[in-house]
């Protein structure tokens, strides 16, 4: 049986992923699965560039507003929500810039015949419970930096598994990994290739639009609700800087400037991440208007 096709629009922030995904979904009759680690939080709409009510009326969107900003939400949590949709939605279109999320659902990982050890797992979960997820992650990073680089600090389940395999075998979990796509699913991944100066200009313009659309008011509302500044959600682009502004750390103009600089740095890290993924087909920025047609006409990987 032919694999079910999953279309993916990946790439850095402000590169046009959401617009392409929307047009592709309308053209092909698909539904959008949002692949963004900040859009999962309720009440965080402007700063996360969440699809508008109009966009959601045009095309069904999934994986938005899954939790409150006060709550922790891991890669595993998102993966557990996403995987059933990949099977049940007729034509899923993943769209977003969180590379860890893409890896979590587009690869199955084989850890060999390393059996689980309940005692070891319990010991490491105790570390996370008593000292926090970051402390557990730092323990893995000190012992296996390669495995740690592929995981998020809040992905406790996989961090514990990496430490467990290390304890049981003396080998990194990465030495057992045979990354392959889930059976029956074919991921066709695309991203827009922007010249760096044009991408940065798009980032600056988007930050200005967010401020004009009421980002300051949105962040103030979260602060008034009592969402703590050390919450994972508040570390998102724009939220951290405006919390600093409200705490009189710097002026509003300095906060906006900091948002732009930090967003550029984030985009650079995203590009580094996605450039490593040889599955991605890069669409030249000058072809962005024709992106849906280019995507639908592209042959599967390995075919001419």
N, C-alpha and C positions, 0 to 999 in steps of 0.2 A: 504494500500500500504506500502511496506517495505521502511523504511527510507533510504535516500541517505547517503552513508557513506563518511565522511570526515576523512582522515587520518591526524594525526598531529605528527610531530617530534619536541618536545619541549626540555627543559633542559638548562643547563648552557653553556656559551661560550666554544668553543674548545672541546666539547664532541662528535663531529662527526655527528651532526644532518644533515648537508647539504649533506654529502656523502651518508648517509643512505637514505635520501629523493630522491637523484638522482638515486640510485640503485633501490629503490622501484618504482619510476616513470617509469623507463625503464622496469622493470619486469611486472608491472601491467597496463602500458599504461596510467599513470597519468600525471598531470601537476602540477608544483610547485608554490605555492603562498607564497612568501617570507614574513615572519612574524618578521621583524626586523626594529626597529625604526630609525636606522642609514642608512640602505640600501635604504631608500626612497630618499636620497639626491644624486643629480647628481655630478659627479666629485669626489666622495668619495668612491673609489673602494677597495684599498688595505687595509686601516685601518678598513673597515667594513667587510672584508672577503666576498665581493660580488661575486656571481657566475661568473666564467670566461666566455668569449665568447664561448669557447669550451663546457662548461657545458650547456650554453643556446642553443647551436646548438643540443646537445644530447636530451635535454628535454625542452619544453616550460616553461619559468619562467614568473611570473607576480609580480606586486607591487614593482618593482625596478625603481629608477630614476624618482620619481614622482614629485620632486620639487627641487629648487635651495637651496644651503646651507644657503643663506641669508633669506629664507622664513620660517615662522613658519609652523609647520605641527603637527596636534594634533591626539590623538587617534581616535577621531570622524572622522577626515579626512580619516584616514587609513581604518576605519571600513566601511565608505561609499564607498570606492573603492573596498574593499574586498567582502562585502556581495553579490553583484550581481554575482561575480565570483564563489562563493560557489554554486550557483544555475546553472550557465551556463556551467562551466567546467565539463566534464564528470566524471573525477575522481580527485578531488582537493586534493593536499597534502600540508598542511600548514607546513612550516619549519622555525623555528627561536626561539629566546630566550626571546622575549618581552612578558612577562606574561600578561600585561595589554591588549595587542592586542588580545591575545587568549581569554581572558575573554570578550572582547568587541564584538566578533563575535560568541562565542560559548554559550553565555547566553543571553536570553531575560529577561528583568527585568520589573516586574509589580509594578508600583508605586501606585496601588490602584485607588481610584476614586478622587485623588487630582487634581483638575482642575488647569489649567495654569492661571497665573495672569500677564497680560501684564505690569502693572505698576511696580510690584516687579521685574520682569525680566529686564525691562529697567533700573531700579535703579542699579542693580548689573552689568549689561553690561557697564553702565557708569563708575563704579569703575574700571573694567578691561581696558576700553579705556583710562581713565585718569591716573590711577596709575599702570597699568600693571597686567598681569595675576597672577603674584606671590602674589601681594597684595590681589587680590580677593581670591586666594587659602588660604592664611594665615588667612583671615577672616573666611573661612569655617573651617579651622583646629582649630581655637580658640573656635569655637562654637560646632563643631561636628567632633572631631578627628578621630572617627571610619570611618565615610563617607569619610573624606579627605584621609585617608590611602588607600582607594580603587580607588582613582582618581589621574590623572596626573595634575599638575598645568596648563598645556596648554589646558586641555580639558574643555574649558570655558563653553561650553553648559551644560555639566553634573554638573560642579561646581555650576553654576547658578541655575540649577534645584534643587540641594541638598539644597541650601540656600532658594529657593522659598518654597519648601515643609516644611522646618523648620519654616519659617515665618508663613505659612498658618495653620499648624497643631500643632506646638510646639513639633513635633516628628522628630527623625532622619529619613532620607529617607531609611536608612537600615532597619528600622522596617517595611517598606512596601514591601521590596524586596522579591520576590519569584523567585529565579533564576532557570531558566529551559532552556533547549536547544531549539533553534528555531524549529518550527514545520517542520517535514519532513526531518530534518538533524540529523544524528547520528555521533558524534565526537568520534573517537577512538584515544586516545592520548598515545604516547609512549615517553620515554626518556631513555638515557643510564646511568646506575648507575656506576660511576667511583669511585674507592678509591680516597680520597681527594689528597694524595700525587701524584698519577698518573695524575689526572686532572690538578694540578698545574704545573707539568712538561710539559704537553701538552700545557698549556698556555704560558709558557716561550719559548718553542720551536716555537710556532706560532708567538709570537712577534718578535723573531729573524728572522723568515722567512719574515715577513712583512717588516722589516728594510732592509733585503737583496733584497726584491722585489721593493724597492723604496718608502717606506712610507714617508721618509724625503722629497723627491722631491714632492710627492703629496701634503703634507701639505704646503710646501713652495709655491706651485702654488696657493693654495687657499688663502694664505696670500697676495700674490702678486696681486690677483684679487680683493682684498679689502674686503674679507669676514671678518666681525668683530669678535674679539675673544670672545665677549659675545653672539654670535649667538648660538642657541640651538645646531646646528650641531657640532660646535667646542667644545662642552662639551663632545663629544664622546671620547671613549678610544683611546689614541694615539694622537689625534688632539690637545687636550688641552695641553698635556705635550710638544709636539713639538712646539706649539706656544710659550710656556714659553722658550724653548731653543732658538728660533729665537729672542726672546726679551731679551736674555742674563740673564734670571732668574737662569738657571742652565746649566750645560754642557750636551752634547749629551748623554754621558754614564749615567748621572744622570736621564735624561729624559727617556731613555730606561728602566732603573731600576724602575722608577716611573710608567711607563706604565704596567710593569709586576705586580707590587704590587697592583695597582688600578684595574687591570683586575681580579686578584685573589679575591679581595674584592667584585667586581661586581658578579663574579661567585658564591660566597658564598651567596649573597643576592638573586640571581636567584634560587639557590637550596632551600633556605628558602621559597621562593614564591611557587615553584612548588611542594615541599613536602606537602604543604597544600591542593593541588588539588588531591582529592581521586580518580579522574577519571584516573589519569596517571598510566600506567603500566610500571614498570622499568625493562629494559633489562640489565642483568649483562654485564659488560664491556667485559668479555671474550667471549661473544656471539655476539660481534658487527659485525663480518663478516657474520653472519647468520641473522642479524636483519631483512632484508626484508621478509625472509621466516617466521620468528617468528611473524612478524606483520600480514602478510596475513593469517597465520594459527590461530591467536588468535580469540577466540569466542567473540561475543559482550558482553558488560558489563551485568552482571547478569546471564550469561549462563555458564555452565560448558564446 
